[in-house]
C-alpha cells in the first residue's frame, strides 16, 4: 500500500506537487468559493506554471466549462487552504473558456495571447 508523500518544503522555496494543486478550491477575495483547479499547465521549456485550468459551474461535474487562468492571477491563501482570484461573475462569463469534452489547442499562440490579454497579464 502506497503512503502519501509529505509536502515538499525548503527554506528557499515553497513547493507543492502538481497532484496536490489539482482539485484545490478557488475563492474570490471575499472568501466566496467559485470553482476548483482541474490541472496545471507548465511551459515545457521554461518549467514555469503558465495556467491553472479551472472548472466553474455545472452540477456533479456536468455542464461545466474549463477556464485557463494565468498562474500570475492566483494568490495562495493559507487561511482558506486554496487560491484567491479577483474575477467577477461578469468577467468570468466573458472569459476565454472551452468545453472539457473537446480538444483545446494549448500550442496556439493566438489563443494563449487572447487569455493573457483578457486578464491583462503579460506573457
N, CA, C and O atoms as a MOPAC input file, in Angstrom:
PM7 MOZYME 1SCF
protein

 N      0.84100 1    -1.16400 1     0.00000 1
 C      0.00000 1     0.00000 1     0.00000 1
 C      0.88900 1     1.23200 1     0.00000 1
 O      1.80200 1     1.34500 1     0.81800 1
 N      0.62300 1     2.16100 1    -0.92200 1
 C      1.41900 1     3.38400 1    -1.03300 1
 C      1.03000 1     4.36000 1     0.07400 1
 O     -0.13900 1     4.46700 1     0.44300 1
 N      2.01100 1     5.05400 1     0.58800 1
 C      1.73600 1     6.06700 1     1.59900 1
 C      1.80500 1     7.43800 1     0.96200 1
 O      2.52100 1     7.64600 1    -0.01800 1
 N      1.06200 1     8.36500 1     1.51900 1
 C      1.04600 1     9.72500 1     0.98900 1
 C      2.39500 1    10.38200 1     1.21100 1
 O      3.02000 1    10.21200 1     2.25700 1
 N      2.83400 1    11.13300 1     0.21500 1
 C      4.09700 1    11.85000 1     0.33500 1
 C      3.86800 1    13.11500 1     1.15300 1
 O      2.85100 1    13.78600 1     0.97900 1
 N      4.79500 1    13.44600 1     2.03600 1
 C      4.65800 1    14.72300 1     2.74500 1
 C      4.92800 1    15.86400 1     1.77000 1
 O      5.69100 1    15.69900 1     0.81800 1
 N      4.30100 1    17.03000 1     2.00500 1
 C      4.56700 1    18.15100 1     1.10600 1
 C      6.03200 1    18.55100 1     1.17000 1
 O      6.65400 1    18.51200 1     2.23200 1
 N      6.58300 1    18.94100 1     0.00000 1
 C      7.97300 1    19.39000 1    -0.04800 1
 C      8.04800 1    20.80400 1     0.49600 1
 O      7.23300 1    21.65200 1     0.13200 1
 N      8.99500 1    21.06400 1     1.34400 1
 C      9.18200 1    22.40500 1     1.88800 1
 C     10.67900 1    22.61900 1     2.01700 1
 O     11.40800 1    21.74800 1     2.49200 1
 N     11.11800 1    23.77300 1     1.59300 1
 C     12.52400 1    24.08500 1     1.75200 1
 C     12.63500 1    25.50800 1     2.26000 1
 O     11.69000 1    26.29100 1     2.15500 1
 N     13.77900 1    25.83600 1     2.80500 1
 C     13.98300 1    27.17200 1     3.34000 1
 C     13.92800 1    28.23100 1     2.24300 1
 O     13.54000 1    29.37000 1     2.50400 1
 N     14.30800 1    27.87100 1     1.02300 1
 C     14.38300 1    28.84800 1    -0.05300 1
 C     13.10700 1    28.91700 1    -0.88900 1
 O     12.73800 1    29.99700 1    -1.34900 1
 N     12.43300 1    27.79800 1    -1.09400 1
 C     11.27800 1    27.73400 1    -1.97300 1
 C     10.10600 1    27.07200 1    -1.26500 1
 O     10.29000 1    26.16800 1    -0.44900 1
 N      8.91000 1    27.52600 1    -1.58100 1
 C      7.70700 1    26.82300 1    -1.15500 1
 C      7.20400 1    26.06000 1    -2.36200 1
 O      6.68500 1    26.65700 1    -3.30500 1
 N      7.35300 1    24.75000 1    -2.34200 1
 C      6.98700 1    23.91300 1    -3.47500 1
 C      5.77900 1    23.05700 1    -3.12300 1
 O      5.55600 1    22.72100 1    -1.96000 1
 N      5.00600 1    22.71000 1    -4.14200 1
 C      3.87800 1    21.80700 1    -3.95900 1
 C      3.79400 1    20.91800 1    -5.19700 1
 O      4.03200 1    21.38000 1    -6.31300 1
 N      3.46000 1    19.65400 1    -5.00100 1
 C      3.33200 1    18.72200 1    -6.10800 1
 C      2.08100 1    19.07200 1    -6.91300 1
 O      1.08500 1    19.52700 1    -6.35100 1
 N      2.13500 1    18.85900 1    -8.22800 1
 C      1.00000 1    19.22300 1    -9.08600 1
 C     -0.26200 1    18.46700 1    -8.70000 1
 O     -1.35600 1    19.02300 1    -8.78500 1
 N     -0.13600 1    17.20300 1    -8.27400 1
 C     -1.33400 1    16.44800 1    -7.92000 1
 C     -2.00200 1    16.97200 1    -6.65600 1
 O     -3.16700 1    16.66700 1    -6.39800 1
 N     -1.27400 1    17.75800 1    -5.86600 1
 C     -1.88000 1    18.37200 1    -4.68300 1
 C     -2.57600 1    19.68900 1    -5.03800 1
 O     -3.44400 1    20.14700 1    -4.29500 1
 N     -2.20400 1    20.29800 1    -6.16100 1
 C     -2.85500 1    21.52000 1    -6.62100 1
 C     -4.18500 1    21.17100 1    -7.28800 1
 O     -5.17600 1    21.87700 1    -7.10700 1
 N     -4.20500 1    20.09100 1    -8.05400 1
 C     -5.42200 1    19.67900 1    -8.74900 1
 C     -6.50700 1    19.37000 1    -7.73300 1
 O     -6.30100 1    18.60200 1    -6.79300 1
 N     -7.66700 1    19.98100 1    -7.93900 1
 C     -8.78300 1    19.80400 1    -7.02000 1
 C     -8.85800 1    20.87200 1    -5.94600 1
 O     -9.83600 1    20.93000 1    -5.20000 1
 N     -7.83800 1    21.72100 1    -5.85400 1
 C     -7.83600 1    22.77400 1    -4.84200 1
 C     -8.92100 1    23.79900 1    -5.15900 1
 O     -9.10800 1    24.18800 1    -6.31200 1
 N     -9.62200 1    24.22100 1    -4.13400 1
 C    -10.69900 1    25.18500 1    -4.28800 1
 C    -10.14200 1    26.56100 1    -4.62100 1
 O     -9.06900 1    26.94800 1    -4.16000 1
 N    -10.90100 1    27.29000 1    -5.43400 1
 C    -10.55800 1    28.66000 1    -5.80700 1
 C    -11.63500 1    29.56800 1    -5.22400 1
 O    -12.83000 1    29.29900 1    -5.34800 1
 N    -11.19000 1    30.64800 1    -4.58600 1
 C    -12.07300 1    31.59000 1    -3.91300 1
 C    -11.90000 1    32.98500 1    -4.48500 1
 O    -10.87100 1    33.30800 1    -5.07900 1
 N    -12.92100 1    33.80300 1    -4.29600 1
 C    -12.76900 1    35.23800 1    -4.53200 1
 C    -12.12500 1    35.82300 1    -3.28300 1
 O    -12.03000 1    35.15800 1    -2.25200 1
 N    -11.69200 1    37.05500 1    -3.38400 1
 C    -11.04600 1    37.70100 1    -2.24400 1
 C    -11.97700 1    37.84500 1    -1.04900 1
 O    -11.51000 1    37.99200 1     0.08100 1
 N    -13.28800 1    37.80600 1    -1.28000 1
 C    -14.23500 1    37.88600 1    -0.15700 1
 C    -14.48400 1    36.52100 1     0.48600 1
 O    -15.28700 1    36.41400 1     1.41300 1
 N    -13.80000 1    35.47600 1     0.00100 1
 C    -13.92700 1    34.13600 1     0.57200 1
 C    -14.97800 1    33.26600 1    -0.08900 1
 O    -15.17300 1    32.12500 1     0.32900 1
 N    -15.66600 1    33.76900 1    -1.11200 1
 C    -16.68100 1    33.00000 1    -1.82400 1
 C    -16.01500 1    31.95400 1    -2.70800 1
 O    -15.12600 1    32.27000 1    -3.49800 1
 N    -16.45500 1    30.69800 1    -2.56700 1
 C    -15.92600 1    29.62200 1    -3.40800 1
 C    -16.48700 1    29.79500 1    -4.81600 1
 O    -17.69400 1    29.95400 1    -4.99700 1
 N    -15.58900 1    29.76200 1    -5.82500 1
 C    -16.06200 1    29.92800 1    -7.19600 1
 C    -15.70300 1    28.76800 1    -8.12100 1
 O    -16.19900 1    28.71800 1    -9.24600 1
 N    -14.87400 1    27.85400 1    -7.69100 1
 C    -14.51300 1    26.74000 1    -8.56100 1
 C    -13.37600 1    25.93500 1    -7.98900 1
 O    -13.06200 1    26.02700 1    -6.80200 1
 N    -12.75700 1    25.13800 1    -8.85100 1
 C    -11.63500 1    24.28900 1    -8.43600 1
 C    -10.64500 1    24.17600 1    -9.58400 1
 O    -11.01000 1    24.29100 1   -10.75400 1
 N     -9.39400 1    23.95000 1    -9.23100 1
 C     -8.35000 1    23.76000 1   -10.23300 1
 C     -8.43400 1    22.32900 1   -10.75600 1
 O     -8.37200 1    21.36800 1    -9.98900 1
 N     -8.57500 1    22.20600 1   -12.06200 1
 C     -8.62400 1    20.89300 1   -12.71100 1
 C     -7.22000 1    20.38700 1   -13.01300 1
 O     -6.91400 1    19.21100 1   -12.81100 1
 N     -6.36000 1    21.29900 1   -13.50500 1
 C     -4.98800 1    20.90700 1   -13.82700 1
 C     -4.11800 1    22.14200 1   -13.89400 1
 O     -4.61500 1    23.26700 1   -13.96100 1
 N     -2.83300 1    21.92600 1   -13.87500 1
 C     -1.85200 1    22.99900 1   -14.00900 1
 C     -1.12500 1    22.77400 1   -15.32300 1
 O     -0.68800 1    21.66100 1   -15.61600 1
 N     -0.99600 1    23.83300 1   -16.11600 1
 C     -0.29100 1    23.75900 1   -17.38900 1
 C      1.09100 1    24.37000 1   -17.18600 1
 O      1.21400 1    25.50600 1   -16.72900 1
 N      2.12500 1    23.61200 1   -17.52700 1
 C      3.50900 1    24.01600 1   -17.30700 1
 C      4.20900 1    24.17400 1   -18.65100 1
 O      4.12400 1    23.29700 1   -19.51000 1
 N      4.90000 1    25.29300 1   -18.82700 1
 C      5.67600 1    25.50900 1   -20.04600 1
 C      6.79800 1    24.47800 1   -20.08000 1
 O      7.60800 1    24.41700 1   -19.15500 1
 N      6.85400 1    23.66800 1   -21.13300 1
 C      7.83100 1    22.57400 1   -21.17100 1
 C      9.25800 1    23.04200 1   -21.37400 1
 O     10.19100 1    22.26700 1   -21.16500 1
 N      9.45500 1    24.29700 1   -21.77900 1
 C     10.81000 1    24.80400 1   -21.96200 1
 C     11.31300 1    25.56500 1   -20.73700 1
 O     12.45600 1    25.38200 1   -20.31800 1
 N     10.46500 1    26.41500 1   -20.16400 1
 C     10.91000 1    27.20700 1   -19.01100 1
 C     10.67600 1    26.48900 1   -17.69300 1
 O     11.34300 1    26.77600 1   -16.69900 1
 N      9.72300 1    25.54800 1   -17.67900 1
 C      9.38500 1    24.85900 1   -16.44100 1
 C      8.45900 1    25.66200 1   -15.54000 1
 O      8.16700 1    25.23700 1   -14.42200 1
 N      7.99900 1    26.80300 1   -16.00200 1
 C      7.13600 1    27.67100 1   -15.19900 1
 C      5.66900 1    27.28400 1   -15.35900 1
 O      5.23100 1    26.90900 1   -16.44600 1
 N      4.91600 1    27.38000 1   -14.26200 1
 C      3.46900 1    27.19900 1   -14.34300 1
 C      2.91200 1    28.35100 1   -15.16300 1
 O      3.19100 1    29.51400 1   -14.87400 1
 N      2.13200 1    28.03400 1   -16.17600 1
 C      1.59300 1    29.03700 1   -17.08100 1
 C      0.12700 1    29.31300 1   -16.78700 1
 O     -0.28000 1    30.46900 1   -16.66900 1
 N     -0.66500 1    28.25300 1   -16.66900 1
 C     -2.09400 1    28.37600 1   -16.40800 1
 C     -2.50300 1    27.44100 1   -15.28800 1
 O     -1.87800 1    26.41000 1   -15.04200 1
 N     -3.57200 1    27.83600 1   -14.62100 1
 C     -4.36600 1    26.90700 1   -13.83600 1
 C     -5.64700 1    26.75700 1   -14.64200 1
 O     -6.31600 1    27.74900 1   -14.93000 1
 N     -5.98900 1    25.54900 1   -15.00400 1
 C     -7.24700 1    25.32400 1   -15.70800 1
 C     -8.28800 1    25.05000 1   -14.64000 1
 O     -8.20700 1    24.06800 1   -13.90300 1
 N     -9.27300 1    25.94400 1   -14.57300 1
 C    -10.28200 1    25.84500 1   -13.52900 1
 C    -11.62600 1    25.45700 1   -14.10200 1
 O    -11.95400 1    25.77900 1   -15.24400 1
 N    -12.39500 1    24.76100 1   -13.29000 1
 C    -13.76300 1    24.43400 1   -13.67600 1
 C    -14.69500 1    25.28200 1   -12.82300 1
 O    -14.51900 1    25.42000 1   -11.61200 1
 N    -15.68200 1    25.84000 1   -13.49100 1
 C    -16.68500 1    26.65900 1   -12.82500 1
 C    -18.05000 1    26.21500 1   -13.31300 1
 O    -18.21900 1    25.84700 1   -14.47500 1
 N    -19.00700 1    26.25500 1   -12.42700 1
 C    -20.38000 1    25.94700 1   -12.80300 1
 C    -20.62100 1    24.46300 1   -12.91300 1
 O    -19.76500 1    23.65000 1   -12.56300 1
 N    -21.77900 1    24.12200 1   -13.39600 1
 C    -22.14500 1    22.72500 1   -13.56500 1
 C    -22.60900 1    22.09400 1   -12.26600 1
 O    -22.54400 1    22.70300 1   -11.19800 1
 N    -23.06700 1    20.88800 1   -12.37700 1
 C    -23.55800 1    20.13600 1   -11.24300 1
 C    -23.00100 1    18.72800 1   -11.33300 1
 O    -23.20700 1    18.04400 1   -12.33600 1
 N    -22.30500 1    18.29200 1   -10.31300 1
 C    -21.71400 1    16.96200 1   -10.26100 1
 C    -20.80800 1    16.68300 1   -11.45500 1
 O    -20.75200 1    15.56100 1   -11.95800 1
 N    -20.09400 1    17.72500 1   -11.90300 1
 C    -19.14800 1    17.55700 1   -12.99900 1
 C    -19.76000 1    17.67300 1   -14.38300 1
 O    -19.04500 1    17.56100 1   -15.37900 1
 N    -21.06900 1    17.89600 1   -14.47100 1
 C    -21.73000 1    18.03800 1   -15.76500 1
 C    -22.08500 1    19.49400 1   -16.00500 1
 O    -22.45400 1    20.21300 1   -15.07700 1
 N    -21.97400 1    19.92400 1   -17.25300 1
 C    -22.37500 1    21.26900 1   -17.61400 1
 C    -21.39500 1    22.34700 1   -17.20800 1
 O    -21.75400 1    23.52300 1   -17.17400 1
 N    -20.17500 1    21.97500 1   -16.90300 1
 C    -19.17900 1    22.98100 1   -16.54200 1
 C    -18.22300 1    23.20500 1   -17.70400 1
 O    -18.06900 1    22.35600 1   -18.58200 1
 N    -17.59700 1    24.34900 1   -17.68700 1
 C    -16.58200 1    24.67500 1   -18.67900 1
 C    -15.23400 1    24.79700 1   -17.98400 1
 O    -15.16200 1    24.92600 1   -16.76200 1
 N    -14.18100 1    24.75700 1   -18.76700 1
 C    -12.82600 1    24.93600 1   -18.24300 1
 C    -12.31500 1    26.30600 1   -18.65400 1
 O    -12.48300 1    26.73200 1   -19.79600 1
 N    -11.69500 1    26.98100 1   -17.71300 1
 C    -11.18200 1    28.32700 1   -17.92000 1
 C     -9.68300 1    28.34600 1   -17.64500 1
 O     -9.26300 1    28.10200 1   -16.51400 1
 N     -8.86400 1    28.63500 1   -18.66300 1
 C     -7.43300 1    28.79300 1   -18.40200 1
 C     -7.20100 1    30.17100 1   -17.77500 1
 O     -7.47900 1    31.20100 1   -18.39000 1
 N     -6.69600 1    30.17000 1   -16.56100 1
 C     -6.42100 1    31.40600 1   -15.83200 1
 C     -4.90300 1    31.52900 1   -15.70300 1
 O     -4.25900 1    30.60100 1   -15.21300 1
 N     -4.31900 1    32.64100 1   -16.12700 1
 C     -2.86500 1    32.79200 1   -15.96200 1
 C     -2.46200 1    32.58500 1   -14.50100 1
 O     -3.07900 1    33.13700 1   -13.59000 1
 N     -1.42700 1    31.78900 1   -14.29600 1
 C     -0.96500 1    31.47300 1   -12.95400 1
 C     -0.69800 1    32.74800 1   -12.14200 1
 O     -0.90700 1    32.77200 1   -10.92900 1
 N     -0.23800 1    33.79700 1   -12.81400 1
 C      0.08000 1    35.05200 1   -12.13500 1
 C     -1.15300 1    35.70500 1   -11.50500 1
 O     -1.00400 1    36.58100 1   -10.65200 1
 N     -2.35600 1    35.30600 1   -11.89800 1
 C     -3.59000 1    35.86300 1   -11.32400 1
 C     -3.95600 1    35.21000 1   -10.00100 1
 O     -4.80900 1    35.72500 1    -9.27900 1
 N     -3.33000 1    34.08400 1    -9.66900 1
 C     -3.67700 1    33.33100 1    -8.46400 1
 C     -2.79900 1    33.72400 1    -7.28400 1
 O     -1.59600 1    33.93700 1    -7.43200 1
 N     -3.40200 1    33.81400 1    -6.13800 1
 C     -2.66500 1    34.03000 1    -4.88900 1
 C     -3.07700 1    32.94600 1    -3.91500 1
 O     -4.26700 1    32.76200 1    -3.65500 1
 N     -2.10200 1    32.22100 1    -3.37000 1
 C     -2.43000 1    31.17400 1    -2.40000 1
 C     -2.74400 1    31.80800 1    -1.05500 1
 O     -1.98600 1    32.64400 1    -0.56500 1
 N     -3.85900 1    31.41100 1    -0.46100 1
 C     -4.26500 1    31.90400 1     0.84800 1
 C     -4.26100 1    30.73200 1     1.82100 1
 O     -5.16100 1    29.89300 1     1.77200 1
 N     -3.26400 1    30.65700 1     2.70800 1
 C     -3.18000 1    29.51900 1     3.62400 1
 C     -4.35800 1    29.44800 1     4.59400 1
 O     -4.70600 1    28.36200 1     5.05700 1
 N     -4.97300 1    30.57700 1     4.90800 1
 C     -6.12600 1    30.55900 1     5.81000 1
 C     -7.32400 1    29.86400 1     5.16600 1
 O     -8.09100 1    29.18800 1     5.85100 1
 N     -7.48500 1    30.02700 1     3.85800 1
 C     -8.57300 1    29.36400 1     3.13700 1
 C     -8.17700 1    27.96500 1     2.68100 1
 O     -9.03800 1    27.12900 1     2.40400 1
 N     -6.86400 1    27.71100 1     2.60300 1
 C     -6.39800 1    26.43200 1     2.08300 1
 C     -6.67900 1    26.31000 1     0.60000 1
 O     -6.88700 1    25.21100 1     0.08500 1
 N     -6.68300 1    27.45700 1    -0.09200 1
 C     -6.96200 1    27.46800 1    -1.51700 1
 C     -6.41800 1    28.72500 1    -2.15100 1
 O     -5.73500 1    29.52000 1    -1.50600 1
 N     -6.72700 1    28.89700 1    -3.41800 1
 C     -6.22900 1    30.03400 1    -4.17700 1
 C     -7.29700 1    31.11100 1    -4.27000 1
 O     -8.48800 1    30.82000 1    -4.37100 1
 N     -6.84700 1    32.36300 1    -4.23400 1
 C     -7.73500 1    33.50200 1    -4.41600 1
 C     -7.50400 1    34.08300 1    -5.79700 1
 O     -6.38000 1    34.12400 1    -6.29800 1
 N     -8.58800 1    34.52700 1    -6.39500 1
 C     -8.50900 1    35.20200 1    -7.68500 1
 C     -9.62500 1    36.24700 1    -7.70100 1
 O    -10.76000 1    35.96300 1    -7.31800 1
 N     -9.29500 1    37.43200 1    -8.13900 1
 C    -10.26400 1    38.51300 1    -8.18900 1
 C    -10.90500 1    38.55600 1    -9.56300 1
 O    -10.48300 1    39.33100 1   -10.42200 1
 N    -11.92000 1    37.73200 1    -9.77800 1
 C    -12.64100 1    37.68000 1   -11.03800 1
 C    -14.13400 1    37.73500 1   -10.70800 1
 O    -14.64300 1    36.88300 1    -9.98000 1
 N    -14.83100 1    38.73300 1   -11.24200 1
 C    -16.26700 1    38.85400 1   -11.00000 1
 C    -17.02800 1    37.83900 1   -11.86000 1
 O    -16.47300 1    37.25100 1   -12.78800 1
 N    -18.29900 1    37.64800 1   -11.53500 1
 C    -19.12800 1    36.74600 1   -12.33900 1
 C    -19.19500 1    37.21100 1   -13.78700 1
 O    -19.12800 1    36.39400 1   -14.70500 1
 N    -19.32500 1    38.51800 1   -13.99800 1
 C    -19.42100 1    39.01200 1   -15.37200 1
 C    -18.10600 1    38.83800 1   -16.12100 1
 O    -18.11400 1    38.51700 1   -17.31000 1
 N    -16.96900 1    39.04600 1   -15.44300 1
 C    -15.67100 1    38.80800 1   -16.08700 1
 C    -15.52700 1    37.33800 1   -16.45700 1
 O    -15.06800 1    37.00600 1   -17.54900 1
 N    -15.92100 1    36.46500 1   -15.54300 1
 C    -15.80800 1    35.03300 1   -15.77400 1
 C    -16.72700 1    34.58800 1   -16.91300 1
 O    -16.34900 1    33.74200 1   -17.72300 1
 N    -17.92300 1    35.15400 1   -16.97100 1
 C    -18.87600 1    34.79200 1   -18.02200 1
 C    -18.30600 1    35.06800 1   -19.40800 1
 O    -18.56300 1    34.32400 1   -20.35400 1
 N    -17.53000 1    36.14200 1   -19.52100 1
 C    -16.97600 1    36.53700 1   -20.82100 1
 C    -15.53900 1    36.06200 1   -21.05200 1
 O    -14.96000 1    36.34100 1   -22.10200 1
 N    -14.96700 1    35.35600 1   -20.09600 1
 C    -13.57600 1    34.92500 1   -20.18500 1
 C    -13.41100 1    33.80800 1   -21.21800 1
 O    -14.34300 1    33.04600 1   -21.47400 1
 N    -12.21600 1    33.72000 1   -21.80800 1
 C    -11.93800 1    32.58800 1   -22.70700 1
 C    -12.10600 1    31.27500 1   -21.94400 1
 O    -11.61000 1    31.12400 1   -20.82700 1
 N    -12.80200 1    30.34300 1   -22.55400 1
 C    -13.02100 1    29.04100 1   -21.92100 1
 C    -13.24500 1    27.99300 1   -23.00200 1
 O    -13.37700 1    28.31700 1   -24.18300 1
 N    -13.28600 1    26.73600 1   -22.58100 1
 C    -13.50300 1    25.65900 1   -23.53800 1
 C    -14.28700 1    24.53800 1   -22.88700 1
 O    -14.28400 1    24.37100 1   -21.66800 1
 N    -14.94900 1    23.78400 1   -23.72500 1
 C    -15.73000 1    22.63300 1   -23.30500 1
 C    -14.75000 1    21.50500 1   -22.97500 1
 O    -13.92200 1    21.15300 1   -23.81500 1
 N    -14.82600 1    20.92900 1   -21.76500 1
 C    -13.86700 1    19.87000 1   -21.41500 1
 C    -13.99800 1    18.62100 1   -22.27000 1
 O    -13.09700 1    17.78100 1   -22.26500 1
 N    -15.10000 1    18.47400 1   -23.00800 1
 C    -15.27900 1    17.32000 1   -23.87300 1
 C    -14.63900 1    17.48200 1   -25.23700 1
 O    -14.64300 1    16.55700 1   -26.04900 1
 N    -14.08600 1    18.66800 1   -25.48800 1
 C    -13.45600 1    18.93300 1   -26.77200 1
 C    -11.97400 1    19.21100 1   -26.57900 1
 O    -11.55100 1    19.68200 1   -25.52400 1
 N    -11.20500 1    18.92100 1   -27.59100 1
 C     -9.75300 1    19.14900 1   -27.54700 1
 C     -9.45700 1    20.64900 1   -27.61700 1
 O    -10.05500 1    21.36900 1   -28.41700 1
 N     -8.54800 1    21.10300 1   -26.79000 1
 C     -8.13100 1    22.51000 1   -26.78800 1
 C     -6.68400 1    22.56600 1   -27.25700 1
 O     -5.85600 1    21.77700 1   -26.80100 1
 N     -6.37300 1    23.47900 1   -28.15200 1
 C     -5.02400 1    23.57700 1   -28.70300 1
 C     -4.17300 1    24.49200 1   -27.82600 1
 O     -4.15800 1    25.70800 1   -28.01700 1
 N     -3.46800 1    23.90100 1   -26.86700 1
 C     -2.63200 1    24.68000 1   -25.94500 1
 C     -1.44200 1    25.31300 1   -26.65300 1
 O     -0.85700 1    26.26200 1   -26.13100 1
 N     -1.07700 1    24.82000 1   -27.80900 1
 C      0.06800 1    25.35200 1   -28.53100 1
 C     -0.27400 1    26.51200 1   -29.45800 1
 O      0.60300 1    27.00900 1   -30.16500 1
 N     -1.51700 1    26.94700 1   -29.46800 1
 C     -1.94300 1    28.03900 1   -30.34400 1
 C     -1.55700 1    29.38000 1   -29.72900 1
 O     -2.17000 1    29.80400 1   -28.74900 1
 N     -0.53800 1    30.06400 1   -30.29300 1
 C     -0.09400 1    31.33900 1   -29.71500 1
 C     -1.19600 1    32.39700 1   -29.65900 1
 O     -1.23500 1    33.19600 1   -28.72300 1
 N     -2.08500 1    32.41200 1   -30.64400 1
 C     -3.17000 1    33.40400 1   -30.65600 1
 C     -4.14600 1    33.16300 1   -29.50300 1
 O     -4.60000 1    34.11100 1   -28.86200 1
 N     -4.46500 1    31.89400 1   -29.24100 1
 C     -5.36900 1    31.57000 1   -28.12900 1
 C     -4.72000 1    31.92300 1   -26.79300 1
 O     -5.37600 1    32.46100 1   -25.90000 1
 N     -3.42600 1    31.61800 1   -26.66200 1
 C     -2.71700 1    31.96500 1   -25.42400 1
 C     -2.68100 1    33.47000 1   -25.21800 1
 O     -2.89200 1    33.95200 1   -24.10500 1
 N     -2.41600 1    34.21400 1   -26.28200 1
 C     -2.36800 1    35.67900 1   -26.18200 1
 C     -3.74000 1    36.23300 1   -25.79900 1
 O     -3.83500 1    37.18900 1   -25.02900 1
 N     -4.79500 1    35.63500 1   -26.33500 1
 C     -6.16100 1    36.06600 1   -26.01500 1
 C     -6.43100 1    35.93400 1   -24.51400 1
 O     -7.02100 1    36.82600 1   -23.90500 1
 N     -5.99900 1    34.82500 1   -23.92500 1
 C     -6.19400 1    34.60800 1   -22.48600 1
 C     -5.41900 1    35.65700 1   -21.68900 1
 O     -5.97200 1    36.29300 1   -20.79200 1
 N     -4.15100 1    35.83200 1   -22.01700 1
 C     -3.32800 1    36.78300 1   -21.27900 1
 C     -3.80900 1    38.22300 1   -21.46100 1
 O     -3.78600 1    39.01300 1   -20.51700 1
 N     -4.24300 1    38.55900 1   -22.67200 1
 C     -4.79300 1    39.90300 1   -22.91000 1
 C     -6.07700 1    40.10800 1   -22.10600 1
 O     -6.28400 1    41.17600 1   -21.53100 1
 N     -6.92800 1    39.10400 1   -22.06400 1
 C     -8.19800 1    39.22400 1   -21.34100 1
 C     -7.96100 1    39.54300 1   -19.87000 1
 O     -8.64100 1    40.39400 1   -19.29600 1
 N     -7.00500 1    38.86500 1   -19.27000 1
 C     -6.72300 1    39.06000 1   -17.84400 1
 C     -5.69300 1    40.15800 1   -17.58100 1
 O     -5.30900 1    40.39900 1   -16.43700 1
 N     -5.25000 1    40.82100 1   -18.65600 1
 C     -4.27300 1    41.91000 1   -18.54500 1
 C     -3.01400 1    41.46500 1   -17.78600 1
 O     -2.54100 1    42.11900 1   -16.85700 1
 N     -2.51100 1    40.32700 1   -18.23600 1
 C     -1.28200 1    39.77000 1   -17.67000 1
 C     -0.32000 1    39.56700 1   -18.83200 1
 O     -0.71900 1    39.06200 1   -19.88200 1
 N      0.94100 1    39.95200 1   -18.66000 1
 C      1.93600 1    39.76500 1   -19.71500 1
 C      2.33900 1    38.30900 1   -19.84500 1
 O      2.40300 1    37.57400 1   -18.85900 1
 N      2.61000 1    37.90500 1   -21.07600 1
 C      3.10000 1    36.54200 1   -21.33100 1
 C      4.53200 1    36.40300 1   -20.89600 1
 O      5.11700 1    35.32900 1   -21.03200 1

